[in-house]
Amino acid sequence: MEAKGKTIRDLELGEKASLGREITGEDIENFAQATGDFNPLHLDEAYAKNTVFQGRIAHGMLVASLFSNLIGTQLPGPGTVYLSQTLNFKKPVRINDIITAEVEVTGIHHERGTVTLSTCCRNQDGTLVLEGEAIVSPRR
């Protein structure tokens, strides 16, 4: 049986979904390989120690990709089309940080067939590391 996401009629304001994931050095290296972003800030500890971050950090877009996971698999789920995403990077994410990503339905626009989601990521200490807003079109 094929997994199906929610339609716009199935969604409710305030509905949430979340997931947690540890960000590993291997994740960062794989993301660099997949994207071609070999910025030494992400891959070279000696270089990164001499930056404002004082050590390696994860690519911001790697962390933001957790939203794609949530939207495409949980809320609204399979069949959803991602239309836009704003991102505000608040704090760096480091190797072995455990990041919890959350999406929440904040607007349902029946006339346009779209849904607005607030998006945020927090680390294991509860510190906000990333926030934004997504516009999606749930499956019809």
C-alpha positions in Angstrom: 0.0 0.0 0.0 1.3 3.4 -1.0 1.8 6.0 1.8 -0.4 9.0 1.4 0.0 12.4 3.0 -2.8 14.6 4.2 -4.9 16.8 2.0 -5.6 20.4 2.8 -9.0 19.3 4.2 -7.3 16.9 6.6 -5.1 19.6 8.2 -5.7 21.7 11.3 -4.2 24.9 12.6 -1.6 24.1 15.3 -0.9 20.6 14.1 2.7 19.7 14.5 5.3 17.1 13.6 8.9 16.7 14.7 11.9 14.5 14.4 15.3 14.3 16.1 18.6 13.5 14.5 22.2 13.5 15.6 24.4 15.4 13.1 27.6 13.4 12.6 30.9 14.2 10.9 29.9 11.6 8.3 26.7 13.5 7.6 28.7 16.7 7.0 31.2 14.9 4.7 28.4 13.3 2.7 26.6 16.6 2.3 29.8 18.2 1.1 30.1 15.4 -1.5 26.5 15.6 -2.6 26.5 19.4 -3.0 30.2 20.2 -3.8 30.3 22.6 -0.9 33.8 21.9 0.5 34.0 25.1 2.6 36.8 24.3 5.1 34.6 25.8 7.8 32.7 22.5 7.6 35.5 20.0 6.9 38.8 21.3 8.3 39.1 21.5 12.1 42.4 23.4 12.0 40.9 26.0 9.7 37.6 26.2 11.5 39.3 26.7 14.9 40.6 30.1 13.7 37.1 31.3 12.8 34.3 33.0 14.8 32.9 29.5 15.4 36.1 28.1 16.9 35.5 24.7 15.3 33.8 22.8 12.5 30.1 23.4 12.0 27.4 21.7 9.9 26.3 23.2 6.7 23.2 25.3 7.3 21.4 23.7 4.4 22.1 20.2 5.9 20.2 21.2 9.0 17.5 22.8 7.0 17.0 19.6 5.0 15.4 18.1 8.1 12.3 20.3 7.2 12.1 18.5 3.8 12.1 15.2 5.6 9.3 16.2 7.9 7.2 17.9 5.2 7.6 15.0 2.7 7.1 12.1 5.1 4.9 13.4 8.0 3.2 16.8 7.8 1.5 17.1 5.4 3.4 14.0 4.1 3.8 12.1 0.9 2.6 13.9 -2.2 3.3 17.4 -0.8 4.9 19.9 -3.1 7.4 22.2 -1.3 6.9 25.8 -2.8 9.1 28.0 -0.6 11.1 28.2 2.5 12.6 31.1 4.5 15.6 30.4 6.8 17.1 32.3 9.7 20.2 30.7 11.0 20.4 31.5 14.7 23.3 29.4 16.1 25.8 27.0 14.7 25.2 23.3 14.7 28.2 21.2 15.6 29.2 17.6 15.1 27.3 15.3 17.5 24.6 17.9 18.2 21.2 16.3 18.4 18.8 18.4 16.4 15.0 18.4 16.8 13.2 19.8 13.8 9.6 20.8 14.1 6.9 22.0 11.6 3.6 23.5 12.7 0.6 24.4 10.6 0.1 28.2 10.9 -2.1 28.9 7.9 -4.5 27.0 5.7 -5.3 28.7 2.4 -8.1 26.7 0.7 -8.5 29.1 -2.1 -4.8 28.8 -3.1 -4.5 25.1 -2.1 -1.5 26.0 0.1 -0.5 25.6 3.7 1.9 27.8 5.7 4.1 26.0 8.2 6.4 27.5 10.9 9.7 25.6 10.9 12.3 25.5 13.6 15.3 23.4 14.8 16.6 23.2 18.3 19.7 21.5 19.7 19.9 19.1 22.6 20.0 22.0 25.0 16.8 23.5 23.6 18.6 26.3 21.9 17.0 27.6 18.7 19.5 27.1 15.9 17.2 27.6 12.8 13.8 29.1 12.2 11.7 29.9 9.2 8.5 29.5 7.3 7.5 27.1 4.6 4.7 27.3 2.0 3.6 23.9 0.7 0.9 22.4 -1.4 -0.5 19.2 0.1 -1.5 16.3 -2.1 -4.9 16.8 -3.7 
